[in-house]
């Protein structure tokens, strides 16, 4: 899809699949969404990868897998339900 873009076109793509992080795309192209139910005024926040990863050698995939952006879902309630 990216190769089909011409001129000043954009593509917005959403996924939960971390394999997309292995693509050779610049870090500034990634924005992560974070939900904060405690923030009534701004419950959805945009986290821009380049604000956290400054060096070219920083791994975006490692940052996501280690939850550097604090965007991992809270699963403890699911685990509680599964244990019932």
N, C-alpha and C positions, 0 to 999 in steps of 0.2 A: 504494500500500500504506500509506503514511504517513497519508493522509487517512482511511483506514478504521479507524485505531486510535481506541479510545474509552477514557475513564477513565484508569486507571493502567497501561495496556498498554505493552509495549516491542516493538520490532522489531530483531532482529539481522540484519545484512546484510553479506555478505562479497563482495568483488569486486576484480579487478585493474584495472578500468576507471576511469581518472582523470576521466572525464566526470561521475561522481557528485559530484566536488568542486565542480562549477559550481552545484550545487543550493544554495538559500538555507537551509542548515542551520547551526546554531551550531557553532563550532569544537569545543566540548566534546563533541559527539556523535561525533567521529571518534577512533578508536583504531587505530593501525597495529601490525602484528605484525612483529617483527624476529627472525630466527634467527641465533644466534651459536654455531656448532659448537664453538668453543673453550671455551665455558662449559658444562661438564658438569653443574653443579648447576642452572643456569637457562638452558637453550638457547633458549627462546622468551621474548622480552621484549615488553611492551606499551608502546607509545610514545603518549602522550596529546598531541594537537595543542595544546591550550591551555597546556601547559607550555612550549612554544616560541614560540607566537604570542600575544602579549599585547595587541596593539592590534586594534581592530575593523577597521582598514584592511588588516591583514596578509592576504595572499592564501594560502589553503590550497593551491590548485592550484600556484601558483608555488613554494611551499615543497616540495611533493612532486616537482615537475619538476626542482628544483635539489637534490634529495636532502638537504634540511635535516635530516630525521629519520634519515638513514643507513639507509634500508630498501630501497634499490635492490638488485636481485639482482646477484651477481657473474657477469658474462657472459664474462669473458676465456677461460675454459675452453671455452665453447661456440664462441667465435670460433676458438680453436686447432683444435678438431675440424673446423670448417667449412673451414679453410684446408688441411686434409690432402688 
